[in-house]
Amino acid sequence: MDDNNIQILIEEVWRKAQDSAFPGSFQVKMLQCESVVDRNFEEVTSTEIKFKPPLYRQRYQFVKDLVDQHEPKKVADLGCGDTSLLWMLKFHKCLELLVGVDTNEEKLRRKEYKLSPLVGDYLKPRERTLTVTLYHGSAVERDSRLLGFDLITCIELIEHLDSEDLATFPKVVFGFLSPAMVVISTPNSEFNPLFPAVTLRDSDHRFEWNRMQFQTWALDVANLYNYSVEFTGVGEPPAGAENVGYCTQIGIFRKNMAKAAELCVPEQHGEHVYKVVFTATYPSLQQEKYRQYAVVNEVISQVYDMRRDLLERLKLQDDRDFADTSADAGTSEAPCQCFQPVLTRFSANMEKTPKPFCVGNVFYVPLERLFSLPKVKHLCINIEMLKTLIADTVMLNSDGSAVMVDIHDEDNDD
């Protein structure tokens, strides 16, 4: 099916949607909708229906679960509104780029604070660098900065588009941007009679489709642009009304990668039509200063844990034979003077490395031992890198092969 045929199809679906949604004049039906215009639709309930959690949260949770399952690196939300979905998604460790696009610049500026890094993000940096960007723009405008995304979401968006924009929408999202996956949610008009005095759920909705209308449109878009699509939804109907389906219908589009490889790569136009409203990069272990901070914290924590293990072991030994040990060595520090090995709670792999020891009042932990710790090994390529990252912060012995600390510093005299 070519673009002309899908244009004709969209116009036909649009006409039928208008016929079903607006049997009278637009102005008359708008008056019937006034009960829900000025407040969130999900808050309007009849005696039979109450969504727990609220319907918008169910939609966001659906996307969140999808991200958990597929672990995309680059996600964009078209029509992101108050950025609530982006805020939920930013906590996913897999993400490297998170983008929101909306036509309401003022709302984006009011809500950008929700996406700024917090103190905790600096204290515990992410594994991967995450950049969050908000754009002022429309889902029917082409911007090459959204090319190559793993997932694009359009949550309660298409019903706000007029017929011309609805015809353009698949050309931009599926034809130009062509992400690996697209999620589209839209109201199911078959559910509307279950609500009191509802014709359309929002004054800005241009139409609301029943399941057949949405699925017809989605299947033709998928076929034209080389995607598969499956249908589901959120917002269970009440008992006895199961035939109306979900309150929100959802289409999950997946790009046919095998066929896509046979097609020509679309021309990269380098179009930048969106306006950047906000951008922030979160601290991560990919950035050297945060990697160093994480390594130093882990090394210090582990050295102190090992020292505590030694002191606890010596205390147990003192309970049994401290008197005899003191008489033989002439000093209570004798166990440490004998290069006492330290028992630790780490895995058997660590036991293949040089053990911590003490000489006099100084406790030593070989760098080899520290490098065998899973987190340290993950953060450092080799022992030399470990030494470089900690050299300015912790004390090393003369040849730089071990961390050294006082066996009885004030932190452990409690």
TORKOL-4160 file (C-alpha; in steps of 0.2 Angstrom, whole numbers, padded with zeros to 4 digits, m for minus):
414
<pt num="1" X="0000" Y="0000" Z="0000"/>
<pt num="2" X="0007" Y="0017" Z="m0005"/>
<pt num="3" X="0006" Y="0034" Z="0003"/>
<pt num="4" X="m0009" Y="0039" Z="m0007"/>
<pt num="5" X="m0019" Y="0024" Z="m0002"/>
<pt num="6" X="m0015" Y="0025" Z="0016"/>
<pt num="7" X="m0020" Y="0044" Z="0015"/>
<pt num="8" X="m0037" Y="0038" Z="0008"/>
<pt num="9" X="m0039" Y="0025" Z="0021"/>
<pt num="10" X="m0035" Y="0038" Z="0035"/>
<pt num="11" X="m0047" Y="0050" Z="0028"/>
<pt num="12" X="m0061" Y="0036" Z="0028"/>
<pt num="13" X="m0057" Y="0031" Z="0046"/>
<pt num="14" X="m0057" Y="0049" Z="0051"/>
<pt num="15" X="m0074" Y="0052" Z="0043"/>
<pt num="16" X="m0081" Y="0037" Z="0051"/>
<pt num="17" X="m0074" Y="0042" Z="0068"/>
<pt num="18" X="m0081" Y="0059" Z="0066"/>
<pt num="19" X="m0098" Y="0052" Z="0061"/>
<pt num="20" X="m0098" Y="0041" Z="0077"/>
<pt num="21" X="m0091" Y="0054" Z="0089"/>
<pt num="22" X="m0101" Y="0069" Z="0082"/>
<pt num="23" X="m0118" Y="0063" Z="0076"/>
<pt num="24" X="m0124" Y="0081" Z="0079"/>
<pt num="25" X="m0114" Y="0097" Z="0078"/>
<pt num="26" X="m0097" Y="0099" Z="0086"/>
<pt num="27" X="m0104" Y="0114" Z="0096"/>
<pt num="28" X="m0119" Y="0104" Z="0103"/>
<pt num="29" X="m0108" Y="0089" Z="0108"/>
<pt num="30" X="m0095" Y="0100" Z="0116"/>
<pt num="31" X="m0109" Y="0106" Z="0128"/>
<pt num="32" X="m0112" Y="0088" Z="0133"/>
<pt num="33" X="m0093" Y="0086" Z="0137"/>
<pt num="34" X="m0092" Y="0100" Z="0149"/>
<pt num="35" X="m0093" Y="0089" Z="0164"/>
<pt num="36" X="m0076" Y="0082" Z="0160"/>
<pt num="37" X="m0067" Y="0096" Z="0151"/>
<pt num="38" X="m0060" Y="0105" Z="0166"/>
<pt num="39" X="m0053" Y="0090" Z="0176"/>
<pt num="40" X="m0044" Y="0074" Z="0173"/>
<pt num="41" X="m0054" Y="0061" Z="0164"/>
<pt num="42" X="m0048" Y="0047" Z="0176"/>
<pt num="43" X="m0055" Y="0056" Z="0191"/>
<pt num="44" X="m0073" Y="0055" Z="0183"/>
<pt num="45" X="m0081" Y="0039" Z="0190"/>
<pt num="46" X="m0098" Y="0031" Z="0189"/>
<pt num="47" X="m0104" Y="0021" Z="0203"/>
<pt num="48" X="m0097" Y="0006" Z="0194"/>
<pt num="49" X="m0080" Y="0011" Z="0188"/>
<pt num="50" X="m0065" Y="0017" Z="0198"/>
<pt num="51" X="m0048" Y="0013" Z="0191"/>
<pt num="52" X="m0035" Y="0008" Z="0204"/>
<pt num="53" X="m0021" Y="0013" Z="0201"/>
<pt num="54" X="m0028" Y="0028" Z="0190"/>
<pt num="55" X="m0028" Y="0025" Z="0172"/>
<pt num="56" X="m0014" Y="0037" Z="0168"/>
<pt num="57" X="m0003" Y="0027" Z="0180"/>
<pt num="58" X="m0008" Y="0011" Z="0172"/>
<pt num="59" X="m0002" Y="0018" Z="0155"/>
<pt num="60" X="0014" Y="0023" Z="0162"/>
<pt num="61" X="0017" Y="0007" Z="0171"/>
<pt num="62" X="0014" Y="m0002" Z="0154"/>
<pt num="63" X="0028" Y="0007" Z="0146"/>
<pt num="64" X="0039" Y="0005" Z="0161"/>
<pt num="65" X="0037" Y="m0014" Z="0160"/>
<pt num="66" X="0041" Y="m0014" Z="0142"/>
<pt num="67" X="0057" Y="m0004" Z="0145"/>
<pt num="68" X="0061" Y="m0017" Z="0159"/>
<pt num="69" X="0058" Y="m0031" Z="0147"/>
<pt num="70" X="0068" Y="m0024" Z="0131"/>
<pt num="71" X="0081" Y="m0013" Z="0140"/>
<pt num="72" X="0081" Y="0000" Z="0126"/>
<pt num="73" X="0096" Y="0013" Z="0126"/>
<pt num="74" X="0087" Y="0027" Z="0117"/>
<pt num="75" X="0068" Y="0032" Z="0121"/>
<pt num="76" X="0058" Y="0046" Z="0116"/>
<pt num="77" X="0040" Y="0051" Z="0122"/>
<pt num="78" X="0031" Y="0062" Z="0109"/>
<pt num="79" X="0018" Y="0072" Z="0117"/>
<pt num="80" X="0026" Y="0071" Z="0134"/>
<pt num="81" X="0015" Y="0083" Z="0143"/>
<pt num="82" X="0020" Y="0086" Z="0161"/>
<pt num="83" X="0035" Y="0074" Z="0159"/>
<pt num="84" X="0028" Y="0061" Z="0172"/>
<pt num="85" X="0032" Y="0046" Z="0160"/>
<pt num="86" X="0050" Y="0053" Z="0157"/>
<pt num="87" X="0052" Y="0055" Z="0176"/>
<pt num="88" X="0047" Y="0036" Z="0179"/>
<pt num="89" X="0059" Y="0030" Z="0165"/>
<pt num="90" X="0074" Y="0040" Z="0170"/>
<pt num="91" X="0078" Y="0027" Z="0184"/>
<pt num="92" X="0081" Y="0013" Z="0172"/>
<pt num="93" X="0099" Y="0009" Z="0171"/>
<pt num="94" X="0098" Y="0004" Z="0153"/>
<pt num="95" X="0094" Y="0021" Z="0146"/>
<pt num="96" X="0107" Y="0032" Z="0139"/>
<pt num="97" X="0096" Y="0045" Z="0130"/>
<pt num="98" X="0079" Y="0050" Z="0135"/>
<pt num="99" X="0069" Y="0063" Z="0125"/>
<pt num="100" X="0053" Y="0072" Z="0127"/>
<pt num="101" X="0044" Y="0082" Z="0114"/>
<pt num="102" X="0028" Y="0093" Z="0116"/>
<pt num="103" X="0020" Y="0108" Z="0108"/>
<pt num="104" X="0017" Y="0116" Z="0125"/>
<pt num="105" X="0034" Y="0125" Z="0129"/>
<pt num="106" X="0028" Y="0133" Z="0145"/>
<pt num="107" X="0023" Y="0117" Z="0152"/>
<pt num="108" X="0040" Y="0109" Z="0148"/>
<pt num="109" X="0049" Y="0123" Z="0157"/>
<pt num="110" X="0038" Y="0122" Z="0172"/>
<pt num="111" X="0041" Y="0103" Z="0174"/>
<pt num="112" X="0059" Y="0102" Z="0168"/>
<pt num="113" X="0065" Y="0102" Z="0187"/>
<pt num="114" X="0058" Y="0084" Z="0188"/>
<pt num="115" X="0072" Y="0078" Z="0176"/>
<pt num="116" X="0087" Y="0087" Z="0184"/>
<pt num="117" X="0100" Y="0077" Z="0193"/>
<pt num="118" X="0098" Y="0076" Z="0212"/>
<pt num="119" X="0111" Y="0075" Z="0226"/>
<pt num="120" X="0109" Y="0056" Z="0226"/>
<pt num="121" X="0113" Y="0055" Z="0208"/>
<pt num="122" X="0130" Y="0062" Z="0212"/>
<pt num="123" X="0133" Y="0052" Z="0227"/>
<pt num="124" X="0129" Y="0036" Z="0218"/>
<pt num="125" X="0133" Y="0038" Z="0199"/>
<pt num="126" X="0124" Y="0028" Z="0186"/>
<pt num="127" X="0134" Y="0014" Z="0176"/>
<pt num="128" X="0130" Y="0023" Z="0160"/>
<pt num="129" X="0129" Y="0041" Z="0156"/>
<pt num="130" X="0111" Y="0047" Z="0154"/>
<pt num="131" X="0106" Y="0063" Z="0144"/>
<pt num="132" X="0089" Y="0069" Z="0146"/>
<pt num="133" X="0082" Y="0082" Z="0133"/>
<pt num="134" X="0066" Y="0091" Z="0131"/>
<pt num="135" X="0061" Y="0098" Z="0114"/>
<pt num="136" X="0047" Y="0111" Z="0110"/>
<pt num="137" X="0040" Y="0103" Z="0094"/>
<pt num="138" X="0027" Y="0092" Z="0086"/>
<pt num="139" X="0026" Y="0074" Z="0082"/>
<pt num="140" X="0022" Y="0078" Z="0064"/>
<pt num="141" X="0038" Y="0088" Z="0062"/>
<pt num="142" X="0054" Y="0079" Z="0056"/>
<pt num="143" X="0069" Y="0081" Z="0067"/>
<pt num="144" X="0084" Y="0070" Z="0063"/>
<pt num="145" X="0090" Y="0071" Z="0081"/>
<pt num="146" X="0076" Y="0058" Z="0085"/>
<pt num="147" X="0083" Y="0045" Z="0072"/>
<pt num="148" X="0089" Y="0028" Z="0077"/>
<pt num="149" X="0079" Y="0027" Z="0093"/>
<pt num="150" X="0075" Y="0010" Z="0101"/>
<pt num="151" X="0058" Y="0015" Z="0107"/>
<pt num="152" X="0046" Y="0030" Z="0104"/>
<pt num="153" X="0030" Y="0031" Z="0114"/>
<pt num="154" X="0014" Y="0041" Z="0109"/>
<pt num="155" X="0003" Y="0040" Z="0125"/>
<pt num="156" X="m0014" Y="0047" Z="0122"/>
<pt num="157" X="m0007" Y="0058" Z="0107"/>
<pt num="158" X="m0015" Y="0053" Z="0091"/>
<pt num="159" X="m0033" Y="0058" Z="0096"/>
<pt num="160" X="m0027" Y="0076" Z="0097"/>
<pt num="161" X="m0022" Y="0077" Z="0079"/>
<pt num="162" X="m0033" Y="0084" Z="0065"/>
<pt num="163" X="m0035" Y="0074" Z="0049"/>
<pt num="164" X="m0020" Y="0082" Z="0040"/>
<pt num="165" X="m0009" Y="0079" Z="0055"/>
<pt num="166" X="m0015" Y="0061" Z="0057"/>
<pt num="167" X="m0010" Y="0058" Z="0039"/>
<pt num="168" X="0007" Y="0065" Z="0042"/>
<pt num="169" X="0010" Y="0056" Z="0058"/>
<pt num="170" X="0014" Y="0039" Z="0052"/>
<pt num="171" X="0025" Y="0046" Z="0038"/>
<pt num="172" X="0036" Y="0055" Z="0051"/>
<pt num="173" X="0036" Y="0042" Z="0065"/>
<pt num="174" X="0037" Y="0026" Z="0055"/>
<pt num="175" X="0043" Y="0032" Z="0039"/>
<pt num="176" X="0056" Y="0045" Z="0044"/>
<pt num="177" X="0061" Y="0041" Z="0062"/>
<pt num="178" X="0058" Y="0022" Z="0060"/>
<pt num="179" X="0062" Y="0017" Z="0078"/>
<pt num="180" X="0064" Y="m0001" Z="0083"/>
<pt num="181" X="0048" Y="m0001" Z="0093"/>
<pt num="182" X="0033" Y="0011" Z="0094"/>
<pt num="183" X="0020" Y="0011" Z="0107"/>
<pt num="184" X="0003" Y="0021" Z="0104"/>
<pt num="185" X="m0011" Y="0022" Z="0116"/>
<pt num="186" X="m0028" Y="0030" Z="0113"/>
<pt num="187" X="m0045" Y="0030" Z="0121"/>
<pt num="188" X="m0057" Y="0016" Z="0116"/>
<pt num="189" X="m0073" Y="0024" Z="0112"/>
<pt num="190" X="m0083" Y="0008" Z="0116"/>
<pt num="191" X="m0079" Y="0011" Z="0134"/>
<pt num="192" X="m0087" Y="0028" Z="0134"/>
<pt num="193" X="m0105" Y="0024" Z="0137"/>
<pt num="194" X="m0100" Y="0017" Z="0154"/>
<pt num="195" X="m0096" Y="0035" Z="0160"/>
<pt num="196" X="m0109" Y="0047" Z="0164"/>
<pt num="197" X="m0112" Y="0061" Z="0151"/>
<pt num="198" X="m0096" Y="0057" Z="0141"/>
<pt num="199" X="m0095" Y="0059" Z="0122"/>
<pt num="200" X="m0077" Y="0063" Z="0121"/>
<pt num="201" X="m0065" Y="0062" Z="0136"/>
<pt num="202" X="m0056" Y="0078" Z="0133"/>
<pt num="203" X="m0062" Y="0095" Z="0124"/>
<pt num="204" X="m0046" Y="0094" Z="0114"/>
<pt num="205" X="m0049" Y="0077" Z="0106"/>
<pt num="206" X="m0053" Y="0077" Z="0088"/>
<pt num="207" X="m0059" Y="0059" Z="0088"/>
<pt num="208" X="m0060" Y="0044" Z="0098"/>
<pt num="209" X="m0059" Y="0027" Z="0089"/>
<pt num="210" X="m0067" Y="0010" Z="0093"/>
<pt num="211" X="m0056" Y="m0005" Z="0093"/>
<pt num="212" X="m0060" Y="m0009" Z="0074"/>
<pt num="213" X="m0056" Y="0008" Z="0069"/>
<pt num="214" X="m0039" Y="0009" Z="0078"/>
<pt num="215" X="m0034" Y="m0009" Z="0073"/>
<pt num="216" X="m0038" Y="m0005" Z="0055"/>
<pt num="217" X="m0027" Y="0011" Z="0055"/>
<pt num="218" X="m0013" Y="0002" Z="0065"/>
<pt num="219" X="m0012" Y="m0013" Z="0054"/>
<pt num="220" X="m0012" Y="m0003" Z="0038"/>
<pt num="221" X="0002" Y="0008" Z="0045"/>
<pt num="222" X="0012" Y="m0007" Z="0050"/>
<pt num="223" X="0010" Y="m0015" Z="0033"/>
<pt num="224" X="0016" Y="0001" Z="0024"/>
<pt num="225" X="0031" Y="0004" Z="0035"/>
<pt num="226" X="0037" Y="m0014" Z="0038"/>
<pt num="227" X="0031" Y="m0016" Z="0056"/>
<pt num="228" X="0022" Y="m0029" Z="0065"/>
<pt num="229" X="0009" Y="m0024" Z="0078"/>
<pt num="230" X="0000" Y="m0032" Z="0092"/>
<pt num="231" X="m0015" Y="m0025" Z="0102"/>
<pt num="232" X="m0018" Y="m0024" Z="0121"/>
<pt num="233" X="m0024" Y="m0011" Z="0133"/>
<pt num="234" X="m0026" Y="m0005" Z="0151"/>
<pt num="235" X="m0041" Y="m0001" Z="0161"/>
<pt num="236" X="m0051" Y="m0017" Z="0164"/>
<pt num="237" X="m0070" Y="m0015" Z="0161"/>
<pt num="238" X="m0082" Y="m0019" Z="0176"/>
<pt num="239" X="m0090" Y="m0036" Z="0178"/>
<pt num="240" X="m0103" Y="m0038" Z="0165"/>
<pt num="241" X="m0096" Y="m0026" Z="0153"/>
<pt num="242" X="m0081" Y="m0036" Z="0147"/>
<pt num="243" X="m0087" Y="m0035" Z="0129"/>
<pt num="244" X="m0082" Y="m0016" Z="0128"/>
<pt num="245" X="m0063" Y="m0020" Z="0130"/>
<pt num="246" X="m0050" Y="m0010" Z="0139"/>
<pt num="247" X="m0053" Y="0008" Z="0143"/>
<pt num="248" X="m0037" Y="0013" Z="0134"/>
<pt num="249" X="m0032" Y="0003" Z="0119"/>
<pt num="250" X="m0013" Y="0001" Z="0115"/>
<pt num="251" X="m0004" Y="m0004" Z="0099"/>
<pt num="252" X="0014" Y="m0011" Z="0101"/>
<pt num="253" X="0023" Y="m0009" Z="0084"/>
<pt num="254" X="0039" Y="m0019" Z="0081"/>
<pt num="255" X="0050" Y="m0015" Z="0066"/>
<pt num="256" X="0054" Y="m0030" Z="0055"/>
<pt num="257" X="0072" Y="m0030" Z="0056"/>
<pt num="258" X="0075" Y="m0044" Z="0043"/>
<pt num="259" X="0066" Y="m0035" Z="0030"/>
<pt num="260" X="0072" Y="m0018" Z="0035"/>
<pt num="261" X="0090" Y="m0024" Z="0031"/>
<pt num="262" X="0085" Y="m0027" Z="0013"/>
<pt num="263" X="0078" Y="m0009" Z="0011"/>
<pt num="264" X="0088" Y="0006" Z="0007"/>
<pt num="265" X="0094" Y="0016" Z="0022"/>
<pt num="266" X="0083" Y="0032" Z="0022"/>
<pt num="267" X="0092" Y="0048" Z="0018"/>
<pt num="268" X="0099" Y="0057" Z="0033"/>
<pt num="269" X="0093" Y="0075" Z="0031"/>
<pt num="270" X="0100" Y="0083" Z="0046"/>
<pt num="271" X="0084" Y="0092" Z="0050"/>
<pt num="272" X="0084" Y="0101" Z="0067"/>
<pt num="273" X="0067" Y="0109" Z="0068"/>
<pt num="274" X="0064" Y="0106" Z="0087"/>
<pt num="275" X="0069" Y="0119" Z="0100"/>
<pt num="276" X="0079" Y="0113" Z="0115"/>
<pt num="277" X="0070" Y="0118" Z="0131"/>
<pt num="278" X="0080" Y="0108" Z="0143"/>
<pt num="279" X="0095" Y="0096" Z="0143"/>
<pt num="280" X="0104" Y="0088" Z="0157"/>
<pt num="281" X="0118" Y="0074" Z="0158"/>
<pt num="282" X="0118" Y="0063" Z="0173"/>
<pt num="283" X="0134" Y="0059" Z="0182"/>
<pt num="284" X="0140" Y="0041" Z="0178"/>
<pt num="285" X="0154" Y="0029" Z="0180"/>
<pt num="286" X="0159" Y="0032" Z="0162"/>
<pt num="287" X="0165" Y="0050" Z="0168"/>
<pt num="288" X="0183" Y="0049" Z="0175"/>
<pt num="289" X="0179" Y="0060" Z="0191"/>
<pt num="290" X="0164" Y="0049" Z="0196"/>
<pt num="291" X="0173" Y="0033" Z="0192"/>
<pt num="292" X="0187" Y="0039" Z="0203"/>
<pt num="293" X="0175" Y="0044" Z="0217"/>
<pt num="294" X="0167" Y="0026" Z="0216"/>
<pt num="295" X="0183" Y="0017" Z="0216"/>
<pt num="296" X="0190" Y="0027" Z="0231"/>
<pt num="297" X="0174" Y="0024" Z="0241"/>
<pt num="298" X="0174" Y="0006" Z="0238"/>
<pt num="299" X="0193" Y="0004" Z="0242"/>
<pt num="300" X="0192" Y="0013" Z="0258"/>
<pt num="301" X="0176" Y="0004" Z="0263"/>
<pt num="302" X="0184" Y="m0013" Z="0260"/>
<pt num="303" X="0200" Y="m0009" Z="0268"/>
<pt num="304" X="0191" Y="m0004" Z="0284"/>
<pt num="305" X="0180" Y="m0019" Z="0283"/>
<pt num="306" X="0196" Y="m0030" Z="0282"/>
<pt num="307" X="0204" Y="m0021" Z="0297"/>
<pt num="308" X="0188" Y="m0023" Z="0307"/>
<pt num="309" X="0188" Y="m0042" Z="0303"/>
<pt num="310" X="0206" Y="m0043" Z="0309"/>
<pt num="311" X="0202" Y="m0033" Z="0325"/>
<pt num="312" X="0187" Y="m0045" Z="0329"/>
<pt num="313" X="0198" Y="m0060" Z="0326"/>
<pt num="314" X="0212" Y="m0053" Z="0338"/>
<pt num="315" X="0199" Y="m0050" Z="0351"/>
<pt num="316" X="0193" Y="m0068" Z="0350"/>
<pt num="317" X="0210" Y="m0074" Z="0351"/>
<pt num="318" X="0214" Y="m0062" Z="0366"/>
<pt num="319" X="0199" Y="m0070" Z="0376"/>
<pt num="320" X="0207" Y="m0087" Z="0375"/>
<pt num="321" X="0226" Y="m0084" Z="0377"/>
<pt num="322" X="0230" Y="m0066" Z="0377"/>
<pt num="323" X="0240" Y="m0068" Z="0393"/>
<pt num="324" X="0251" Y="m0081" Z="0386"/>
<pt num="325" X="0254" Y="m0071" Z="0370"/>
<pt num="326" X="0258" Y="m0056" Z="0379"/>
<pt num="327" X="0271" Y="m0065" Z="0390"/>
<pt num="328" X="0280" Y="m0073" Z="0375"/>
<pt num="329" X="0280" Y="m0057" Z="0364"/>
<pt num="330" X="0282" Y="m0045" Z="0378"/>
<pt num="331" X="0269" Y="m0033" Z="0370"/>
<pt num="332" X="0251" Y="m0033" Z="0367"/>
<pt num="333" X="0254" Y="m0029" Z="0348"/>
<pt num="334" X="0264" Y="m0045" Z="0345"/>
<pt num="335" X="0250" Y="m0054" Z="0334"/>
<pt num="336" X="0252" Y="m0040" Z="0322"/>
<pt num="337" X="0271" Y="m0040" Z="0322"/>
<pt num="338" X="0270" Y="m0058" Z="0315"/>
<pt num="339" X="0263" Y="m0053" Z="0298"/>
<pt num="340" X="0246" Y="m0060" Z="0304"/>
<pt num="341" X="0235" Y="m0066" Z="0289"/>
<pt num="342" X="0217" Y="m0059" Z="0290"/>
<pt num="343" X="0202" Y="m0070" Z="0287"/>
<pt num="344" X="0189" Y="m0062" Z="0276"/>
<pt num="345" X="0171" Y="m0065" Z="0271"/>
<pt num="346" X="0175" Y="m0064" Z="0252"/>
<pt num="347" X="0174" Y="m0078" Z="0239"/>
<pt num="348" X="0187" Y="m0092" Z="0236"/>
<pt num="349" X="0194" Y="m0082" Z="0222"/>
<pt num="350" X="0201" Y="m0069" Z="0234"/>
<pt num="351" X="0211" Y="m0082" Z="0243"/>
<pt num="352" X="0222" Y="m0084" Z="0228"/>
<pt num="353" X="0228" Y="m0066" Z="0230"/>
<pt num="354" X="0240" Y="m0060" Z="0244"/>
<pt num="355" X="0232" Y="m0058" Z="0260"/>
<pt num="356" X="0230" Y="m0042" Z="0271"/>
<pt num="357" X="0243" Y="m0041" Z="0285"/>
<pt num="358" X="0249" Y="m0030" Z="0298"/>
<pt num="359" X="0267" Y="m0024" Z="0304"/>
<pt num="360" X="0267" Y="m0015" Z="0321"/>
<pt num="361" X="0252" Y="m0003" Z="0321"/>
<pt num="362" X="0251" Y="m0003" Z="0302"/>
<pt num="363" X="0238" Y="m0013" Z="0292"/>
<pt num="364" X="0242" Y="m0017" Z="0274"/>
<pt num="365" X="0230" Y="m0023" Z="0260"/>
<pt num="366" X="0239" Y="m0028" Z="0244"/>
<pt num="367" X="0231" Y="m0020" Z="0228"/>
<pt num="368" X="0230" Y="m0037" Z="0221"/>
<pt num="369" X="0218" Y="m0041" Z="0234"/>
<pt num="370" X="0208" Y="m0026" Z="0231"/>
<pt num="371" X="0208" Y="m0028" Z="0213"/>
<pt num="372" X="0200" Y="m0045" Z="0215"/>
<pt num="373" X="0184" Y="m0037" Z="0223"/>
<pt num="374" X="0170" Y="m0038" Z="0210"/>
<pt num="375" X="0166" Y="m0020" Z="0210"/>
<pt num="376" X="0184" Y="m0014" Z="0210"/>
<pt num="377" X="0188" Y="m0025" Z="0195"/>
<pt num="378" X="0172" Y="m0019" Z="0186"/>
<pt num="379" X="0178" Y="m0001" Z="0188"/>
<pt num="380" X="0196" Y="m0003" Z="0184"/>
<pt num="381" X="0204" Y="m0011" Z="0169"/>
<pt num="382" X="0220" Y="m0017" Z="0178"/>
<pt num="383" X="0229" Y="m0014" Z="0195"/>
<pt num="384" X="0239" Y="0000" Z="0187"/>
<pt num="385" X="0223" Y="0009" Z="0184"/>
<pt num="386" X="0217" Y="0005" Z="0202"/>
<pt num="387" X="0233" Y="0013" Z="0209"/>
<pt num="388" X="0232" Y="0028" Z="0198"/>
<pt num="389" X="0214" Y="0032" Z="0204"/>
<pt num="390" X="0217" Y="0030" Z="0222"/>
<pt num="391" X="0235" Y="0037" Z="0224"/>
<pt num="392" X="0230" Y="0055" Z="0228"/>
<pt num="393" X="0217" Y="0050" Z="0241"/>
<pt num="394" X="0224" Y="0035" Z="0251"/>
<pt num="395" X="0241" Y="0031" Z="0258"/>
<pt num="396" X="0251" Y="0018" Z="0248"/>
<pt num="397" X="0267" Y="0009" Z="0254"/>
<pt num="398" X="0284" Y="0013" Z="0247"/>
<pt num="399" X="0282" Y="0002" Z="0231"/>
<pt num="400" X="0264" Y="0006" Z="0229"/>
<pt num="401" X="0258" Y="m0012" Z="0230"/>
<pt num="402" X="0247" Y="m0010" Z="0245"/>
<pt num="403" X="0235" Y="0002" Z="0254"/>
<pt num="404" X="0241" Y="0006" Z="0272"/>
<pt num="405" X="0231" Y="0012" Z="0287"/>
<pt num="406" X="0234" Y="0013" Z="0306"/>
<pt num="407" X="0228" Y="m0003" Z="0314"/>
<pt num="408" X="0220" Y="0007" Z="0328"/>
<pt num="409" X="0215" Y="0024" Z="0321"/>
<pt num="410" X="0201" Y="0033" Z="0331"/>
<pt num="411" X="0187" Y="0027" Z="0320"/>
<pt num="412" X="0189" Y="0010" Z="0327"/>
<pt num="413" X="0192" Y="0014" Z="0345"/>
<pt num="414" X="0173" Y="0014" Z="0350"/>
